[in-house]
Amino acid sequence: MPPDAASSLIAELNSISGQAPPSAEVAQVTPPPPVEAAPAQPQQPQTSDQPAQAPLPQTASPYPLIGLAGLAVIGLYAGLRLKFLS
């Protein structure tokens, strides 16, 4: 907005409301304080008094693999049929 348009807008707003518009607040940029490096401490394995977790139960089944093999056979059949019909 050109400066003369801004001043005319301010004058118009001042005459309508009887008050000047509030001045804009400008944010100040301050750099963050420097971060000091923490002294290096040797890593020690964490030990706890809890026993090791029990192994998970074997709940998987071979059915997805059987289904995938069936799809591969159907794809092979379709491919061979297209090859020999052409």
Secondary structure, 3 states (H helix, E strand, C coil): CCHHHHHHHHHHHHHHHCCCCCCCCCCCCCCCCCCCCCCCCCCCCCCCCCCCCCCCCCCCCCHHHHHHHHHHHHHHHHHHHHHHHC
